[in-house]
Amino acid sequence: MRKNTDTDEKATLLGILDQLRSSIADKVVGAPEPQVRTAGVPSGTSLLGLLKHLAHVERFYFLGEEPVDWQATMRPCTEDSVDSVRADYRKTVERANQVIDACPDLTLPAPRAPRRGPVPSMRWVLAHMIEETGRHAGHADILREQIDGSTGR
């Protein structure tokens, strides 16, 4: 994890994002089966599904890879395990950080899958990913507490 510093805008944004990324990746560790993949709310959201979804969101915004079915990104497959989904998320974050590190100016466009409309700047994508990851980290906190009472970052 990077040190959060206010000396550089990109380092500050990435430091906050990395802290949230670590928090949600750690939230699945030690969560029992099948509860980790079982929906904890009527919408069908599960702890493992949140982490799998965030890996897809990272690939979409930082690597320009759009999933075929966004709804499917929230549903872990039978083959998915805590270890495999967490490793995929960590690897995706590492690749995303390489793209972010290589961006010399946050006003430049972020990578993106072909689609209509303007391409968002790297600054916007970093801010959005802080919001997206933070939102889902909060969901994960609640789901994990429902599973086994575990709380905290």
Secondary structure, 3 states (H helix, E strand, C coil): CCCCCCCCHHHHHHHHHHHHHHHHHHHCCCCCCCHHHCCCCCCCCCHHHHHHHHHHHHHHHHHCCCCCCCHHHHCCCCCCCHHHHHHHHHHHHHHHHHHHHHCCCCCCECCCCCCCCCCCEHHHHHHHHHHHHHHHHHHHHHHHHHHHCCCCC
